[in-house]
Amino acid sequence: MKGFGAFFMKELRELVRTKRLMLILGVFTVIGIMDPAIAKLTPKLYEMMAEDLKSQGITMGEIKVTAMDCWAQYVKNIPMGLIVLLIIFCGIYTSEYSKGTLIPLFTKGLSRSSVVLSKFAVMVLTWTAGSWLCFGVTYFYSGFYWDNSAVKNLLFSGFGWWLFGVLMISLIVFFSAFAYSPAQVILGAGAVYFAMTLIGMYSKAGKYLPVSLTDSLSLYKGETVPDDCLAAAAITAALSLALVLAALPLTRDRKI
């Protein structure tokens, strides 16, 4: 894989220069702050609505917010960060192909496999930094206002979201090997996610699907333990690897 290290550093510098890294990390930081903020403000929002609800004959008791509410917001909001990341990166290959910027590099000996793997590595590195930054910010504020020890399996749930994100990035890599526009890439990845969700809803095989790793609320409540998710985690990791490996020959055979 000639040129992997040099092209990897080039991609990192490009990510910083275009401020995409700053944007992505900023989004994940905001989401991490939103999680406890929304949970903290929920009782006040209900208080503001209390009079209107009372006039309709609806009486609400005192609402007590806990760390569980904060982490429930995390589960709702972290997908937004992943979607932003996928949208930003969905054209990371196709834009280079359409502009022809890779041709001079290929003529100088850069292998196509190095391009695929270096871009994949940059995306995974960015997702790792962003997802765990969001987790860390949420964890800090949740511990500051409430008690994180009341929520079970926090680290494993964070790992589950990270691994699922790696799979979605692998789908971006796979579809980019033969798609010709960012829209085709993101639609392909979205279709796979939609299919997994449907199968998980109506099939007993749902617990083995990658999407089951995002069922964090069951882990938080102790209804599911990490051992129950190991099969899904192994399948997700294997599928991610298979998608990236399948993209290599497809990219080598692709006409620029």
C-alpha positions in Angstrom: 0.0 0.0 0.0 2.4 2.6 -1.3 1.8 6.1 0.0 -0.7 5.3 2.8 1.1 7.3 5.5 1.7 10.4 3.3 -1.9 10.4 1.9 -3.3 9.8 5.4 -1.5 12.9 6.7 -2.6 14.9 3.6 -6.2 14.0 4.4 -5.8 15.0 8.1 -4.3 18.4 7.1 -7.2 18.9 4.6 -9.7 18.1 7.3 -8.2 20.7 9.5 -7.6 23.3 6.8 -11.2 23.2 5.5 -12.4 23.4 9.2 -14.5 20.3 8.7 -12.9 18.8 11.8 -13.8 21.9 13.8 -17.3 21.8 12.6 -17.8 18.1 13.4 -16.2 18.4 16.9 -18.3 21.5 17.5 -21.5 19.6 16.6 -20.6 16.8 19.0 -19.7 19.2 21.8 -23.1 21.0 21.4 -24.9 17.7 21.5 -23.1 16.7 24.6 -24.2 20.0 26.3 -27.7 19.6 25.0 -28.3 16.3 26.6 -28.2 17.5 30.3 -29.6 20.9 29.3 -32.7 19.4 27.8 -33.1 17.1 30.8 -32.6 19.9 33.2 -35.1 22.2 31.5 -37.9 19.6 31.1 -39.6 20.3 34.5 -39.6 24.0 33.7 -41.2 23.4 30.4 -43.9 21.3 32.0 -44.4 24.1 34.6 -44.9 26.6 31.8 -47.5 24.3 30.3 -49.2 23.4 33.6 -51.9 26.1 33.4 -53.0 25.1 29.8 -53.0 21.5 30.8 -55.0 22.2 33.9 -57.7 24.0 31.9 -58.0 20.9 29.9 -58.5 18.8 33.0 -55.0 17.4 33.0 -53.1 17.6 36.3 -49.4 16.7 36.4 -47.5 15.8 39.6 -43.9 16.8 40.4 -41.4 15.8 37.7 -38.1 14.5 39.1 -35.2 14.5 36.6 -32.4 12.0 37.1 -29.3 10.9 35.2 -31.4 8.4 33.3 -33.3 11.3 31.7 -30.0 12.9 30.7 -28.7 9.7 29.0 -32.1 9.2 27.4 -31.4 12.5 25.7 -28.0 11.3 24.6 -29.6 8.3 22.8 -31.9 10.7 21.0 -29.3 13.2 20.1 -26.1 11.2 19.2 -27.7 10.1 15.9 -27.8 13.7 14.8 -24.0 13.9 15.2 -23.5 10.7 13.2 -25.8 12.0 10.4 -23.8 15.2 10.2 -20.6 13.3 10.0 -21.9 11.0 7.3 -23.2 13.9 5.2 -19.9 15.7 5.4 -18.0 12.6 4.4 -20.3 11.1 1.9 -18.5 12.8 -1.0 -15.0 12.2 0.3 -14.3 9.8 -2.6 -16.8 10.8 -5.3 -15.8 14.5 -5.3 -12.1 13.4 -5.9 -13.2 11.2 -8.8 -15.4 13.8 -10.4 -12.7 16.5 -10.1 -9.9 14.2 -11.3 -7.6 15.3 -8.5 -6.4 11.7 -7.9 -5.2 11.1 -11.4 -1.8 12.9 -10.9 -1.3 11.0 -7.7 -2.0 7.6 -9.3 0.4 8.4 -12.1 3.1 9.0 -9.5 2.6 5.6 -8.0 0.0 6.1 -5.3 -2.1 2.9 -5.0 -5.9 3.1 -5.0 -6.0 0.9 -1.9 -4.0 3.5 0.0 -6.5 6.1 -0.9 -9.5 4.0 0.3 -7.8 2.9 3.5 -6.4 6.3 4.4 -9.7 8.1 3.9 -11.4 5.3 5.9 -8.9 5.8 8.7 -9.5 9.5 8.8 -13.2 9.1 9.0 -13.0 6.5 11.8 -10.5 8.7 13.7 -12.9 11.7 13.4 -15.9 9.7 14.4 -13.9 8.3 17.4 -12.9 11.8 18.6 -16.4 13.2 18.1 -18.5 10.4 19.6 -16.3 10.0 22.7 -16.1 13.8 23.1 -19.9 13.9 23.1 -20.0 11.0 25.6 -17.4 12.7 27.8 -19.3 16.0 27.9 -22.6 14.3 28.7 -20.9 12.2 31.4 -19.3 15.2 33.0 -22.5 17.3 33.2 -24.7 14.3 34.1 -22.3 13.5 37.0 -22.3 17.1 38.0 -26.1 17.5 38.3 -27.1 13.9 39.1 -25.5 10.5 39.8 -24.1 8.5 36.9 -23.8 5.4 39.0 -27.5 5.0 38.8 -27.2 4.3 35.1 -25.8 0.9 34.1 -23.4 -0.1 31.3 -22.5 3.4 30.2 -19.2 2.6 28.7 -20.4 -0.4 26.8 -23.3 1.6 25.4 -20.9 4.3 24.2 -18.8 1.5 22.6 -21.9 0.2 20.9 -22.6 3.6 19.4 -19.0 3.9 18.3 -19.0 0.5 16.6 -22.2 1.2 14.9 -20.8 4.4 13.6 -17.8 2.5 12.2 -20.2 0.3 10.3 -22.0 3.3 8.8 -18.6 4.7 7.7 -17.8 1.4 6.1 -21.0 1.6 4.1 -19.9 5.0 2.9 -16.6 3.5 1.8 -18.3 0.6 0.1 -20.9 2.6 -1.9 -18.3 5.2 -2.8 -16.4 2.4 -4.6 -18.9 2.4 -7.4 -21.3 5.4 -6.9 -20.8 8.6 -8.8 -22.4 11.2 -6.5 -22.6 11.9 -2.7 -26.4 11.5 -2.9 -26.0 8.0 -4.2 -23.6 7.1 -1.4 -25.8 8.5 1.4 -28.9 6.9 0.0 -27.2 3.5 -0.2 -26.1 3.8 3.4 -29.5 5.0 4.5 -31.2 2.1 2.7 -29.1 -0.4 4.5 -29.9 1.2 7.8 -33.6 1.3 7.0 -33.5 -2.4 6.1 -31.7 -3.3 9.3 -34.3 -1.4 11.3 -37.2 -3.1 9.6 -35.7 -6.6 10.1 -35.0 -5.8 13.7 -38.6 -4.8 14.3 -40.2 -7.9 12.8 -37.6 -10.6 13.2 -36.2 -12.6 16.1 -32.8 -12.0 14.4 -32.9 -8.4 15.5 -30.7 -9.0 18.5 -27.9 -10.0 16.1 -28.1 -7.0 13.9 -25.7 -4.0 14.2 -28.6 -1.7 14.9 -29.3 -3.5 18.2 -26.1 -1.9 19.5 -27.9 1.4 19.6 -30.6 0.1 22.0 -28.8 1.9 24.9 -31.9 2.4 27.1 -32.1 -1.4 27.7 -28.5 -1.4 28.8 -29.0 1.7 31.0 -31.9 0.0 32.8 -30.1 -3.3 33.1 -32.7 -5.1 31.0 -29.8 -6.0 28.7 -26.3 -6.8 29.7 -23.1 -6.4 27.6 -22.9 -10.2 27.1 -26.2 -10.1 25.3 -24.7 -7.8 22.7 -21.4 -9.5 22.0 -22.8 -11.5 19.0 -24.1 -8.2 17.5 -20.8 -6.5 18.2 -18.8 -9.3 16.5 -21.1 -9.3 13.5 -20.9 -5.5 13.2 -17.1 -5.6 13.3 -16.9 -8.4 10.8 -19.3 -6.7 8.4 -17.4 -3.4 8.7 -14.2 -5.2 7.7 -15.9 -7.1 4.9 -17.3 -3.9 3.4 -14.0 -2.1 3.4 -12.2 -5.1 2.0 -14.9 -5.5 -0.7 -14.4 -1.8 -1.6 -10.7 -2.3 -2.5 -11.1 -4.4 -5.7 -14.1 -2.4 -6.7 -12.1 0.8 -6.4 -9.1 -0.7 -8.3 -11.5 -1.7 -11.2 -13.3 1.7 -11.2 -12.8 3.9 -14.2 -11.7 7.4 -13.2 
